[in-house]
């Protein structure tokens, strides 16, 4: 269901994680004193927009599937991509984007192939996510998604050779345990839906690594990347919907009204804003950080799941939420923990002398 620094993805991965460095938004030039705060404002705005749209889209999609009995998750995903094409094309065609010099360079064959691979990963991710969301409760889906940082951390090590602070790996333990507790405590467990969601989670991590590479190394503007990615994604998802969902019979609920199409439209527009915001967050931080931050969506989605769909949470589910949030705290403060550990070791060494 927005532009790029050329620094390492994280070793520094994510705030998506290290110190700020040169980017498409922040080229290597002398910045006036009164502009130094701009990146912070951009980061905050991007994260807030990303969290709000992420929570909204999940609830909207679940509402469409559950309340209106909409049986076409692949078709809905293709509508998301079509909306991105329709909204991004005028911005690119009429030069409404403030592109940097490096962003105006035509893509080479290798970069275009990377974009196509990103499209395949993206399509698979959202398709599995929507399939899973049509089978399980929203709260259950969100708790499985909390394991995304673990997959992303492992993939960044395998594909990018990124070295992370040991405390970052340690922080993954409560995050993973929290998700496990939530699965165990889930009242309405669905094996098929669980498989779909874990597949989507793995692909979300892979997608973030690919996005980070294109935004930071290939210097592609976020709007341009979303547009280029949306074209093959729409074709793939629409064809998949025709093949796999053409025989599905939609049993329209008796009280179905035209508001369904309004919700679909809102879901489509929200998906565009969500994807653009996620590109911005990845640009300013890293691929792992964006998913750790994304776990903040848990609180909002669980509340909405309880209010809108009457989801029931057990004690284990609440324990899982607590562990996940504790893991997030550890992850984002690991540098402080490492500093205090070094400071204590230094004081102890000084006393022994």
Secondary structure, DSSP 8 states (H G I E B T S, - for coil): ----B-S-STTTT----S----BSSS-SS---GGGTTHHHHHHHHHHHHHHHHHHHHHHHHHHHHHTS----HHHHHHHHHHHHHHHHHHHHHTT-S---GGGSS---HHHHHHHHHHHHHHHHHHHHHHHHHTTS-HHHHHHHHTTHHHHHHHHHHHHH-----HHHHHHHHHHHHHHHHHHHT-SS--HHHHHHHHHHHHHHHHHHHHHHHHHHTS---HHHHHHHHHHHHHHHHHHHHHHHHTT------TT--THHHHHHHHHHHHHHHHHHHHHHHHHHS-HHHHHHHHTTHHHHHHHHHHHHH-----HHHHHHHHHHHHHHHHHHTHHHHHHHHHHHHHHHHHHH-
